[in-house]
Amino acid sequence: MNQNLRWKLLVTLGVFLLFAAVGVYPIAAAYYGINQPSFLMSKLLKLGLDLKGGVHLVLRVDTDSALQTETEAMMERVREALQTGGVTATAMATGPTSFRIEGVPSNQDAVLRQASADADANFERSPGVNGSYTFRMKPNVERNLRAEAVVQARQTIERRVNELGVAEPNIAQQGQNGDEILVQLPGVTDVERAKSIIGSPGVLELKLVEQGPFPTQEAAMQAYNNNLPPDLQVVPGSAGDGTGGSTVFYVLKRVAAVRGTDLRSARPSLDQNNRPAVSFTLSGDGARRFGQITEQNIGRLLAIVLDNRVFSAPRIDGRISDQGQIFGNFTQQEAADLSLVLRSGALPARLDYQQQQTIGPSLGADSIKSGVLASVVGLVLIVIFMLFYYKWSGVNAVIALLMNLIILLGLMAYFGAVMTLPGIAGFVLTMGIGVDSNVLIFERIKEELEAGRGIRASINTGFGRVFLTLLDTHISAVIGALFLLQFGTGPIRGFALTLLLGLASNLFTSTFVSKTLFELELSQKQVPSLSI
């Protein structure tokens, strides 16, 4: 055996052992319950939603609500700045991207310009009649805010799903306008809990109570002669200590003393009656402002508002710096889920559910059986055909094909690819591509033999001349797979990734491994002969 062939055999054996250890051994060990190193378990091929079962959701981000939140916040800042400057004006939102200020005296125009200095960066201001001014969001700002709302929503959902402990979730933006989010949660069966965690706005606010609680909203409004000041709002809540019961209403300051963005952490805990609650810790800046507010308002009620509902309104008995607690009629699971939502941050916009699907594990198991059966049947038929048509050279093709599949499994496990039902289709297609490559090579070798060339020369010429053809066909398939990977979603991407890895492994096995096997066969014979 010459040095060149020995080197090729060592490379072939090394590649085989490496990918068998990464791709095949963890699957076999997990199936038979064999303990194995953690670094190999981490490479265990993962199953997608259609094989493992789970939840499939498509959500649309209502970007209008994000724009409206930004518009109303700016409107409130302009109104407060005017009030600070001694101008009493009214403000009203006229759409998700516009608002109007009315009642500004003509001799106070300079005060308005100063008050709207921040708004002028993102809004176009146009004067009207009788001291009114309309502010409309600039088109480029609107476009950027819509895009940012979708990205922030996706990132928030990702944090919540990661906190939920879901293995290998698939979360991606999609849709013609790019405002839809695909959420696939393999192994999750409780759809309602998943939806409540993913879709909860998670907006936490701490606001001072002006009056209340009132039994009805009408009673709260009557306390102000049905003319509620613009800096106040009526918010519903629960009677008593927040443990449930009838709904009551509080009149709160519209501007929050502390918001959820000031949170450092949130965790499940117990209240003073040993009932489930949620304790939170504020950041440095939030703690400083919270300390000032509580110190200046001892004896008043402080409402803890979550998603525009008062959960509790305890009395401020002294300065509170960086800690607080939300208590209510919680179960332990609800307290844990609320902590998760608060830690992950608030959603920037409302989410609308466009599609919902639950796939049971039994359906996934059936899909796996069908996919494995199709792969085995296809492999057996290929083996029979290659042995019948190409005689002993068919053994060469079968070995190369099996090694191709082992390398493909190893690559998928190494790169963390998720096996899906379309991925199994890509797996079967890879077998077809592998056989096609061997057929091209073997037919070329037969042509060279029929032309009177020697066996070694025929093998070298066959592999050499077909290589460029194989390279062209594989590159063409790679281009198609890359388009599917770039523009496809979920299952289509799984098929494309499996096809890409299969093309790479097939090019190696059909040229390098197959030729090495031919050379090894010829090296064992005194008189070269070839059964093909």
VEXDO-704958 format. One record per residue (C-alpha): x, y, z; residue number from 1. Coordinates in nm, 4 decimals. Layout:
N
          X          Y          Z   pos
          X          Y          Z   NUM
...
//
This chain:
532
          X          Y          Z   pos
     0.0000     0.0000     0.0000     1
     0.1550     0.3281    -0.1094     2
     0.1832     0.6348     0.1120     3
    -0.0811     0.8324    -0.0790     4
    -0.3463     0.5617    -0.0385     5
    -0.2611     0.5196     0.3310     6
    -0.3148     0.8933     0.3834     7
    -0.6520     0.8817     0.2045     8
    -0.7677     0.5846     0.4129     9
    -0.6713     0.7588     0.7366    10
    -0.8654     1.0708     0.6348    11
    -1.1699     0.8624     0.5376    12
    -1.1621     0.6627     0.8621    13
    -1.1074     0.9765     1.0723    14
    -1.3998     1.1586     0.9129    15
    -1.6213     0.8510     0.9565    16
    -1.5371     0.8094     1.3271    17
    -1.5730     1.1812     1.3987    18
    -1.9198     1.2204     1.2485    19
    -2.0376     0.8841     1.3777    20
    -1.9433     0.9955     1.7301    21
    -2.1191     1.3290     1.6908    22
    -2.4240     1.2294     1.4877    23
    -2.4987     0.8582     1.5368    24
    -2.3677     0.7592     1.8805    25
    -2.5707     1.0150     2.0840    26
    -2.8911     0.9007     1.9117    27
    -2.8179     0.5320     1.9729    28
    -2.7082     0.5952     2.3329    29
    -3.0196     0.8011     2.4082    30
    -3.2411     0.5306     2.2556    31
    -3.0817     0.2497     2.4613    32
    -3.0386     0.4601     2.7780    33
    -2.6579     0.4557     2.7739    34
    -2.4807     0.7246     2.9779    35
    -2.2556     0.9448     2.7716    36
    -2.0446     1.2599     2.8151    37
    -2.2365     1.5860     2.8398    38
    -2.0548     1.7373     2.5416    39
    -2.1943     1.4572     2.3240    40
    -2.5446     1.4875     2.4714    41
    -2.5397     1.8576     2.3820    42
    -2.4921     1.7524     2.0167    43
    -2.7933     1.5195     2.0165    44
    -2.9950     1.5873     1.7020    45
    -3.2980     1.7946     1.7971    46
    -3.6490     1.7386     1.6679    47
    -3.8643     2.0142     1.5247    48
    -4.2205     2.1035     1.6089    49
    -4.3777     1.8692     1.3542    50
    -4.1861     1.5704     1.4949    51
    -4.1799     1.6492     1.8673    52
    -4.5181     1.8187     1.8979    53
    -4.5801     2.1620     2.0477    54
    -4.7346     2.5011     1.9789    55
    -4.7279     2.6964     1.6516    56
    -4.8336     3.0625     1.6686    57
    -4.8311     3.3478     1.4196    58
    -4.8726     3.6931     1.5741    59
    -4.9044     4.0314     1.4082    60
    -4.7513     4.3322     1.5807    61
    -5.0028     4.6181     1.5888    62
    -4.7487     4.8885     1.5113    63
    -5.0242     5.1534     1.5232    64
    -5.0523     5.0994     1.8982    65
    -4.6768     5.1563     1.9380    66
    -4.7021     5.4807     1.7399    67
    -5.0028     5.5884     1.9444    68
    -4.8138     5.5299     2.2693    69
    -4.5252     5.7429     2.1445    70
    -4.7627     6.0144     2.0199    71
    -4.9582     6.0328     2.3462    72
    -4.6384     6.0434     2.5519    73
    -4.5092     6.3344     2.3451    74
    -4.8480     6.5089     2.3656    75
    -4.8413     6.4811     2.7463    76
    -4.4874     6.6218     2.7641    77
    -4.5853     6.9209     2.5487    78
    -4.8951     6.9853     2.7607    79
    -4.6949     6.9683     3.0866    80
    -4.4265     7.1979     2.9439    81
    -4.6966     7.4516     2.8492    82
    -4.8470     7.4294     3.1967    83
    -4.5041     7.4892     3.3499    84
    -4.4718     7.7962     3.1258    85
    -4.8034     7.9327     3.2543    86
    -5.0182     7.8353     2.9541    87
    -5.3307     7.6296     3.0194    88
    -5.4066     7.4422     2.6983    89
    -5.5941     7.1307     2.6032    90
    -5.4410     6.8393     2.4166    91
    -5.6048     6.5587     2.2267    92
    -5.4804     6.2743     2.0104    93
    -5.6211     6.2818     1.6581    94
    -5.4717     5.9536     1.5388    95
    -5.1868     5.7139     1.6068    96
    -4.9348     5.9597     1.4600    97
    -5.0837     6.3031     1.5341    98
    -5.2178     6.5210     1.8144    99
    -5.3539     6.8720     1.8521   100
    -5.2906     7.1439     2.1108   101
    -5.5689     7.4010     2.1507   102
    -5.6163     7.7197     2.3495   103
    -5.2711     7.8757     2.3160   104
    -5.3024     8.2583     2.3244   105
    -5.1462     8.4370     2.0304   106
    -4.9078     8.6270     2.2577   107
    -4.7785     8.2966     2.4025   108
    -4.6433     8.1580     2.0769   109
    -4.2860     8.1735     2.2074   110
    -4.3832     7.9571     2.5054   111
    -4.5318     7.6981     2.2665   112
    -4.2169     7.6896     2.0557   113
    -4.0084     7.6318     2.3657   114
    -4.2475     7.3682     2.5015   115
    -4.2476     7.1783     2.1719   116
    -3.8713     7.1858     2.1182   117
    -3.8413     6.8109     2.1862   118
    -4.1457     6.7306     1.9720   119
    -4.0057     6.9190     1.6726   120
    -3.7368     6.6514     1.6313   121
    -3.9942     6.3814     1.5448   122
    -4.3125     6.5761     1.4645   123
    -4.4052     6.8387     1.2065   124
    -4.5890     7.1312     1.3667   125
    -4.8473     7.3302     1.1729   126
    -5.0565     7.6211     1.3132   127
    -5.4363     7.6260     1.2910   128
    -5.7052     7.8716     1.3959   129
    -5.7869     8.0086     1.7414   130
    -5.4539     7.9133     1.8939   131
    -5.4522     7.5486     1.7824   132
    -5.1485     7.3575     1.6591   133
    -5.1339     7.0155     1.4938   134
    -4.8350     6.7873     1.5414   135
    -4.7888     6.5043     1.2912   136
    -4.5146     6.2419     1.3097   137
    -4.2526     6.2683     1.0366   138
    -4.2715     5.9867     0.7749   139
    -3.9159     5.8639     0.8335   140
    -3.9694     5.8582     1.2099   141
    -4.2953     5.6669     1.1663   142
    -4.1248     5.4127     0.9401   143
    -3.8365     5.3607     1.1842   144
    -4.0666     5.3299     1.4861   145
    -4.2788     5.0660     1.3129   146
    -3.9693     4.8608     1.2294   147
    -3.8293     4.9039     1.5811   148
    -4.1613     4.7962     1.7368   149
    -4.1518     4.4648     1.5492   150
    -3.7869     4.4004     1.6389   151
    -3.8452     4.4890     2.0060   152
    -4.1539     4.2657     2.0174   153
    -3.9556     3.9746     1.8728   154
    -3.6710     4.0276     2.1199   155
    -3.9147     4.0491     2.4128   156
    -4.0872     3.7278     2.3024   157
    -3.7475     3.5581     2.2712   158
    -3.6568     3.6589     2.6284   159
    -3.9895     3.5316     2.7606   160
    -3.9627     3.2016     2.5753   161
    -3.6045     3.1535     2.6964   162
    -3.7166     3.2218     3.0550   163
    -3.9951     2.9696     3.0004   164
    -3.7292     2.7057     2.9376   165
    -3.8456     2.5891     2.5948   166
    -3.5780     2.3889     2.4128   167
    -3.4951     2.4963     2.0579   168
    -3.7789     2.7447     1.9957   169
    -3.8152     2.8995     1.6522   170
    -3.8966     3.2717     1.6618   171
    -3.8725     3.4712     1.3401   172
    -4.0171     3.7730     1.1624   173
    -4.2213     3.7076     0.8511   174
    -4.5134     3.8445     0.6489   175
    -4.5364     4.0734     0.3503   176
    -4.4936     4.3830     0.5676   177
    -4.2480     4.2160     0.8031   178
    -4.4842     4.2765     1.0978   179
    -4.5663     3.9119     1.1749   180
    -4.3782     3.6961     1.4232   181
    -4.3654     3.3183     1.3930   182
    -4.3379     3.1399     1.7288   183
    -4.2824     2.7639     1.7392   184
    -4.2431     2.6009     2.0805   185
    -4.1516     2.2290     2.0556   186
    -4.2681     2.0194     2.3503   187
    -4.5135     2.2817     2.4837   188
    -4.8737     2.1618     2.5114   189
    -5.0375     2.4263     2.7342   190
    -5.1399     2.6728     2.4631   191
    -5.3246     2.9177     2.6873   192
    -5.0344     2.9553     2.9297   193
    -4.7905     3.0060     2.6426   194
    -5.0186     3.2690     2.4892   195
    -5.0666     3.4526     2.8196   196
    -4.6924     3.4738     2.8773   197
    -4.6030     3.5703     2.5205   198
    -4.8868     3.8193     2.4659   199
    -4.9064     3.9897     2.8041   200
    -4.8162     4.3600     2.7638   201
    -4.6211     4.3458     3.0914   202
    -4.6449     4.7239     3.1531   203
    -4.5749     4.7921     3.5223   204
    -4.6349     5.1420     3.6618   205
    -4.6307     5.2844     4.0134   206
    -4.8688     5.5818     4.0365   207
    -4.9884     5.8059     4.3205   208
    -5.3567     5.7775     4.4090   209
    -5.5449     6.1074     4.4088   210
    -5.8793     5.9689     4.5232   211
    -6.0503     5.6347     4.5635   212
    -6.1379     5.3640     4.5594   213
    -6.4827     5.4349     4.4110   214
    -6.7509     5.1674     4.3547   215
    -6.8094     5.2758     3.9933   216
    -6.6352     5.4758     3.7249   217
    -6.9254     5.7218     3.7255   218
    -6.8714     5.7878     4.0965   219
    -6.5048     5.8588     4.0319   220
    -6.5936     6.1078     3.7583   221
    -6.8613     6.2757     3.9744   222
    -6.5964     6.3523     4.2354   223
    -6.4547     6.5912     3.9752   224
    -6.7914     6.7149     3.8444   225
    -6.7419     6.4962     3.5340   226
    -6.4483     6.7166     3.4362   227
    -6.1398     6.5110     3.5110   228
    -5.8163     6.7148     3.4950   229
    -5.5895     6.6136     3.2051   230
    -5.3115     6.5005     3.4410   231
    -5.5380     6.2397     3.6055   232
    -5.6962     5.9138     3.4896   233
    -5.9463     5.6583     3.6183   234
    -5.8091     5.3041     3.6423   235
    -5.9969     4.9878     3.7510   236
    -5.8735     4.7629     4.0274   237
    -5.9801     4.5068     4.2863   238
    -6.1514     4.5857     4.6149   239
    -5.9801     4.5264     4.9471   240
    -5.6227     4.4051     4.9500   241
    -5.6066     4.2962     4.5901   242
    -5.7144     3.9394     4.6572   243
    -6.0132     3.9585     4.4296   244
    -6.3747     4.0573     4.4804   245
    -6.5666     4.3380     4.3181   246
    -6.4101     4.5879     4.0809   247
    -6.3418     4.9378     4.2124   248
    -6.1933     5.2448     4.0472   249
    -5.9047     5.4711     4.1435   250
    -5.8197     5.8217     4.0291   251
    -5.4460     5.8187     3.9624   252
    -5.1773     6.0544     3.8444   253
    -5.1386     6.0010     3.4711   254
    -4.7579     6.0215     3.4866   255
    -4.6038     5.7185     3.6570   256
    -4.3560     5.7686     3.9386   257
    -4.1747     5.4500     3.8362   258
    -4.2183     5.2327     3.5259   259
    -4.1292     4.8754     3.4373   260
    -3.8209     4.9960     3.2544   261
    -3.6794     5.0841     3.5967   262
    -3.6961     4.7207     3.7115   263
    -3.3750     4.5369     3.7897   264
    -3.5342     4.2037     3.8771   265
    -3.8644     4.0362     3.9658   266
    -3.9153     3.7071     4.1476   267
    -4.1947     3.5017     4.3070   268
    -4.2324     3.5517     4.6821   269
    -4.4894     3.5440     4.9638   270
    -4.6853     3.8364     5.1058   271
    -4.7400     3.9018     5.4778   272
    -5.0197     3.6417     5.4810   273
    -4.7981     3.3754     5.3174   274
    -4.9831     3.3991     4.9871   275
    -4.8035     3.3982     4.6485   276
    -4.6817     3.7416     4.5443   277
    -4.4183     3.9024     4.3212   278
    -4.1299     4.1010     4.4668   279
    -3.9334     4.3405     4.2504   280
    -3.6133     4.5401     4.2782   281
    -3.5530     4.8744     4.1077   282
    -3.2465     5.0012     3.9273   283
    -3.0335     5.2789     4.0738   284
    -3.2106     5.5643     3.8963   285
    -3.5529     5.4132     3.9571   286
    -3.4739     5.3621     4.3271   287
    -3.3636     5.7242     4.3599   288
    -3.6868     5.8573     4.2083   289
    -3.8972     5.6079     4.4024   290
    -3.7300     5.7163     4.7252   291
    -3.8074     6.0831     4.6547   292
    -4.1710     6.0139     4.5657   293
    -4.2393     5.7994     4.8728   294
    -4.0595     6.0405     5.1071   295
    -4.2649     6.3353     4.9801   296
    -4.5981     6.1501     4.9930   297
    -4.6019     5.9660     5.3258   298
    -4.9575     5.8765     5.4211   299
    -5.0860     5.8638     5.0638   300
    -5.1778     5.5555     4.8639   301
    -4.9454     5.4273     4.5921   302
    -5.1108     5.2189     4.3201   303
    -4.9217     4.9301     4.1655   304
    -5.0622     4.9172     3.8122   305
    -4.9992     4.6245     3.5780   306
    -5.1367     4.6413     3.2246   307
    -5.3679     4.9312     3.3172   308
    -5.5223     4.7596     3.6203   309
    -5.4545     4.8367     3.9872   310
    -5.3352     4.5198     4.1592   311
    -5.2872     4.6838     4.4979   312
    -5.2757     5.0317     4.6483   313
    -5.0834     5.0182     4.9776   314
    -5.0301     5.3235     5.1997   315
    -4.6857     5.4830     5.2030   316
    -4.5684     5.4651     5.5672   317
    -4.2133     5.5782     5.5041   318
    -3.9390     5.6193     5.2484   319
    -3.9040     5.3180     5.0153   320
    -3.5959     5.3003     4.8022   321
    -3.5402     5.0019     4.5750   322
    -3.7894     4.7266     4.6579   323
    -4.1607     4.6614     4.6276   324
    -4.4160     4.3834     4.6107   325
    -4.7192     4.3025     4.3979   326
    -4.9797     4.0914     4.5744   327
    -5.3158     3.9680     4.4580   328
    -5.5190     3.6545     4.4055   329
    -5.2236     3.4647     4.2588   330
    -5.1458     3.0973     4.2385   331
    -4.7798     2.9988     4.2605   332
    -4.7752     2.9380     3.8840   333
    -4.9315     3.2792     3.8130   334
    -4.6791     3.4525     4.0397   335
    -4.3935     3.2748     3.8600   336
    -4.5357     3.3659     3.5174   337
    -4.5861     3.7314     3.6176   338
    -4.2264     3.7471     3.7411   339
    -4.1122     3.6065     3.4072   340
    -4.3122     3.8668     3.2114   341
    -4.1783     4.1547     3.4211   342
    -3.8173     4.0368     3.3919   343
    -3.8409     4.0092     3.0138   344
    -3.9715     4.3660     2.9726   345
    -4.2901     4.5161     2.8338   346
    -4.4083     4.4641     2.4791   347
    -4.3841     4.7822     2.2687   348
    -4.7138     4.7136     2.0891   349
    -5.0253     4.5001     2.1031   350
    -5.0073     4.1527     1.9488   351
    -5.2906     4.0052     1.7418   352
    -5.3040     3.6285     1.6981   353
    -5.3296     3.5371     1.3297   354
    -5.2790     3.1619     1.3508   355
    -5.2700     2.8998     1.6243   356
    -5.1951     2.5300     1.5966   357
    -5.1215     2.2579     1.8498   358
    -4.9372     1.9452     1.7390   359
    -4.9579     1.6478     1.9735   360
    -4.6534     1.4279     2.0460   361
    -4.8340     1.1207     1.9107   362
    -4.8695     1.2860     1.5702   363
    -4.4984     1.3708     1.5808   364
    -4.4128     1.0093     1.6687   365
    -4.6175     0.8877     1.3723   366
    -4.4335     1.1334     1.1476   367
    -4.0986     1.0035     1.2713   368
    -4.2010     0.6420     1.2052   369
    -4.3238     0.7294     0.8568   370
    -4.0093     0.9288     0.7791   371
    -3.7761     0.6563     0.9060   372
    -3.9725     0.3925     0.7152   373
    -3.9518     0.5965     0.3934   374
    -3.5767     0.6451     0.4416   375
    -3.5128     0.2764     0.5109   376
    -3.7244     0.1594     0.2172   377
    -3.5538     0.4072    -0.0134   378
    -3.2097     0.2994     0.1088   379
    -3.2877    -0.0717     0.0625   380
    -3.4170    -0.0156    -0.2915   381
    -3.1066     0.1883    -0.3778   382
    -2.8783    -0.0850    -0.2406   383
    -3.0591    -0.3545    -0.4413   384
    -3.0415    -0.1476    -0.7617   385
    -2.6723    -0.0590    -0.7255   386
    -2.5688    -0.4181    -0.6494   387
    -2.7785    -0.5576    -0.9346   388
    -2.6718    -0.3051    -1.1984   389
    -2.3070    -0.2366    -1.1047   390
    -2.2210    -0.5727    -0.9444   391
    -1.9346    -0.5499    -0.6924   392
    -1.8736    -0.1833    -0.7725   393
    -2.2207    -0.1253    -0.6313   394
    -2.0763    -0.2122    -0.2882   395
    -1.8474     0.0879    -0.3317   396
    -2.1487     0.3123    -0.3972   397
    -2.3417     0.1716    -0.0998   398
    -2.0497     0.2325     0.1394   399
    -2.0089     0.5885     0.0080   400
    -2.3839     0.6463     0.0454   401
    -2.3933     0.5189     0.4050   402
    -2.0962     0.7348     0.4945   403
    -2.2697     1.0294     0.3275   404
    -2.5711     0.9826     0.5560   405
    -2.3530     0.9478     0.8666   406
    -2.1652     1.2692     0.7806   407
    -2.4969     1.4459     0.7189   408
    -2.6297     1.3410     1.0612   409
    -2.3046     1.4542     1.2235   410
    -2.3118     1.7926     1.0491   411
    -2.6742     1.8530     1.1495   412
    -2.5992     1.7654     1.5114   413
    -2.2798     1.9754     1.5185   414
    -2.4421     2.2877     1.3760   415
    -2.7482     2.2485     1.5971   416
    -2.9854     2.1952     1.3051   417
    -3.3382     2.0866     1.3941   418
    -3.4768     1.7804     1.2175   419
    -3.8240     1.8454     1.0765   420
    -4.0539     1.6462     0.8511   421
    -3.9366     1.8437     0.5432   422
    -3.5857     1.7846     0.6773   423
    -3.6475     1.4109     0.6487   424
    -3.7528     1.4765     0.2880   425
    -3.4202     1.6534     0.2391   426
    -3.2524     1.3511     0.3942   427
    -3.4188     1.1171     0.1435   428
    -3.3346     1.3556    -0.1411   429
    -2.9704     1.3475    -0.0332   430
    -2.9695     0.9703    -0.0888   431
    -3.1008     1.0259    -0.4405   432
    -2.8346     1.2886    -0.5126   433
    -2.5653     1.0528    -0.3798   434
    -2.6768     0.7708    -0.6054   435
    -2.6984     1.0071    -0.9036   436
    -2.3368     1.1141    -0.8479   437
    -2.2172     0.7532    -0.8358   438
    -2.4152     0.6651    -1.1482   439
    -2.2485     0.9494    -1.3422   440
    -1.9035     0.8383    -1.2301   441
    -1.9620     0.4673    -1.2902   442
    -2.1069     0.5237    -1.6374   443
    -1.8048     0.7332    -1.7314   444
    -1.5732     0.4594    -1.6066   445
    -1.7612     0.2020    -1.8195   446
    -1.7243     0.4255    -2.1265   447
    -1.3496     0.4503    -2.0692   448
    -1.3231     0.0712    -2.0279   449
    -1.5187     0.0153    -2.3499   450
    -1.2781     0.2533    -2.5267   451
    -0.9923     0.0171    -2.4380   452
    -0.8291     0.2118    -2.1558   453
    -0.6749     0.0324    -1.8595   454
    -0.8647    -0.0084    -1.5334   455
    -0.6608     0.2442    -1.3334   456
    -0.6658     0.4939    -1.6196   457
    -1.0424     0.4475    -1.6621   458
    -1.1048     0.5129    -1.2913   459
    -0.8825     0.8220    -1.2852   460
    -1.0367     0.9598    -1.6042   461
    -1.3899     0.8813    -1.4905   462
    -1.3534     1.0652    -1.1624   463
    -1.1529     1.3502    -1.3149   464
    -1.3918     1.4300    -1.6007   465
    -1.7123     1.3899    -1.4001   466
    -1.5906     1.6059    -1.1119   467
    -1.6628     1.9355    -1.2907   468
    -2.0084     1.8112    -1.3876   469
    -2.0815     1.7193    -1.0264   470
    -1.9488     2.0533    -0.9104   471
    -2.1814     2.2390    -1.1512   472
    -2.4895     2.0427    -1.0489   473
    -2.4123     2.0796    -0.6765   474
    -2.3539     2.4549    -0.7076   475
    -2.6858     2.4921    -0.8907   476
    -2.8640     2.3014    -0.6130   477
    -2.6817     2.5068    -0.3471   478
    -2.8054     2.8307    -0.5050   479
    -3.1643     2.7059    -0.4922   480
    -3.1220     2.5883    -0.1320   481
    -2.9769     2.9254    -0.0300   482
    -3.2813     3.1050    -0.1693   483
    -3.5087     2.8705     0.0278   484
    -3.2997     2.9287     0.3402   485
    -3.3111     3.3065     0.2994   486
    -3.6753     3.3567     0.2077   487
    -3.8411     3.0438     0.3465   488
    -3.9905     2.9963     0.6910   489
    -3.9794     2.7193     0.9504   490
    -4.0134     2.3810     0.7737   491
    -3.8875     2.5123     0.4375   492
    -3.5690     2.6383     0.6032   493
    -3.5258     2.2973     0.7657   494
    -3.5461     2.1295     0.4264   495
    -3.3031     2.3811     0.2757   496
    -3.0470     2.3374     0.5545   497
    -3.0606     1.9579     0.5319   498
    -3.0154     1.9808     0.1537   499
    -2.7171     2.2165     0.1854   500
    -2.5363     1.9918     0.4335   501
    -2.6244     1.6850     0.2255   502
    -2.4785     1.8411    -0.0893   503
    -2.1528     1.9188     0.0898   504
    -2.1179     1.5676     0.2356   505
    -2.2173     1.4034    -0.0932   506
    -1.9507     1.5854    -0.2939   507
    -1.6894     1.4558    -0.0500   508
    -1.8093     1.0938    -0.0407   509
    -1.8885     1.0528    -0.4119   510
    -1.5456     1.1749    -0.5210   511
    -1.2872     1.1348    -0.2437   512
    -1.4281     0.8347    -0.0505   513
    -1.5526     0.6405    -0.3535   514
    -1.2245     0.6783    -0.5413   515
    -1.0286     0.5784    -0.2295   516
    -1.2337     0.2575    -0.2096   517
    -1.1565     0.1790    -0.5750   518
    -0.7851     0.2356    -0.5162   519
    -0.7955     0.0151    -0.2058   520
    -0.9653    -0.2634    -0.4052   521
    -0.7079    -0.2481    -0.6849   522
    -0.4145    -0.2424    -0.4402   523
    -0.5213    -0.5846    -0.3059   524
    -0.4992    -0.7554    -0.6489   525
    -0.1955    -0.8762    -0.8385   526
    -0.3807    -0.8495    -1.1693   527
    -0.6164    -0.5474    -1.1690   528
    -0.9793    -0.6326    -1.2442   529
    -1.3025    -0.4468    -1.1925   530
    -1.6577    -0.5768    -1.1542   531
    -1.8805    -0.2973    -1.2823   532
//
